[in-house]
Amino acid sequence: MNMLIYLIPIALLMGGLGLAAFLWSLRSGQYDDLHGAAWRVLADDEPGPPKS
């Protein structure tokens, strides 16, 4: 039972840090263009010079 005195604040602190990291990623624009990266994967690259 004495371990709960340590584990509960640690769990709350880690949850708060995770929430802070998620909110930071939202504010910095990490999730702005979700479809652009998917279309870039499917698009063909520009043709380069022929290999000899």
C-alpha positions in Angstrom: 0.0 0.0 0.0 2.9 2.3 0.6 4.0 2.0 -3.0 0.8 3.7 -4.1 2.0 6.9 -2.4 4.8 6.9 -5.0 3.2 5.4 -8.0 0.1 7.6 -8.2 2.0 10.9 -8.4 4.5 9.4 -10.9 1.6 8.2 -13.1 -0.1 11.6 -12.9 3.2 13.3 -13.8 3.8 11.0 -16.8 0.2 11.5 -18.0 0.6 15.3 -17.7 3.8 15.2 -19.7 2.2 13.1 -22.4 -0.7 15.6 -22.6 1.7 18.5 -22.7 3.6 16.9 -25.6 0.4 16.2 -27.5 -0.8 19.8 -27.1 2.6 21.1 -28.1 2.4 19.0 -31.3 -1.1 20.3 -32.1 0.0 23.9 -31.7 3.2 23.5 -33.7 1.3 22.2 -36.7 2.3 18.6 -36.8 -1.1 17.4 -37.9 -1.9 20.1 -40.5 -1.3 18.3 -43.7 -2.1 14.6 -43.2 -3.1 13.9 -46.8 -0.2 15.6 -48.5 2.4 13.1 -47.2 0.2 10.2 -48.4 -0.1 11.6 -51.9 3.7 12.3 -52.1 4.3 8.6 -51.4 2.1 7.6 -54.4 3.4 10.3 -56.8 6.1 9.4 -59.3 9.4 11.1 -59.0 10.7 13.4 -61.6 12.6 11.5 -64.3 16.3 12.0 -63.9 19.1 11.8 -66.5 19.4 8.4 -68.2 22.0 6.1 -66.5 24.7 4.9 -68.8 
